[in-house]
Amino acid sequence: MSWHATILTLFPEMFPGPLGASLAGRALAEGLWRLETADIRAHGLGRHRAVDDTPFGGGAGMVMRPDVTATALAAHRRADDARPFVYLTPRGRLFTQADARRFAAGRGIVLLCGRYEGLDQRAIEATEAEEISIGDYVLSGGEPAALVLLDACLRLLPGVMGAAASAEEESFAEGLLEYPHYTRPAEWEGRAVPPVLLSGDHAAIRAWRRAESERATRERRPDLWDRYRQGRMAGRHADSAASVATA
Ligand code: 6GU
């Protein structure tokens, strides 16, 4: 069976969205992965199919009801489903390349997209959801985060990218930012390509690229740089959360 993504959402029309184009879209058409969207509102209560209510204790916004959400989940995830269940929320742990690798290595994923002020805490606990955020900013819902998370997983599935790209992935899965890239023309509007790249000296090119990767990481991402240096001192780099930035 192909890699199976199930998305529980109040906005199923947002999917596949961008995942219907480019690499992920071709892989979807080829059956390398499968997408199932589940409309939470189909499990809503009463004539208005209510899925949310006002927060106990007061305050702004609405909270997704635990009963409706749990019913929707149970309808799309059987008890023996081996796939991880992820609730997308800005309260979650930050998503990393290590998560993408772990999810891509499994059978698929079940994603719950939060809306309103979020999901009732009891449903999060009862379902043992893994809470994940994609960054320190606020989205109006979990749907764009689900698209981001899926994109990161899908490009790692066998056959989705070429073999060359996978090899590249390995060589840069070290927690450094990428070096800068150049193509023709060799001179453009008075700007020359760094001469070493035209030298044909592959060892020198490798050394230049490594130095540029390290410089970019040091200048732009001191957090990644510290982790990279610690990893190097401990004699390991692979699979650090830092490698998210280099994939
Ligand atoms: Cl997963 N959801 C929302 N609403 N905002 C976010 C997020 C998720 N990750 C970062 N910001």
Boltz pocket constraint, residues with backbone or C-beta under 6 A from the ligand:
constraints:
  - pocket:
      binder: B
      contacts: [[A, 87], [A, 88], [A, 89], [A, 90], [A, 114], [A, 132], [A, 133], [A, 134], [A, 135], [A, 136], [A, 137], [A, 138], [A, 139], [A, 140], [A, 141], [A, 142], [A, 145]]
      max_distance: 6.0
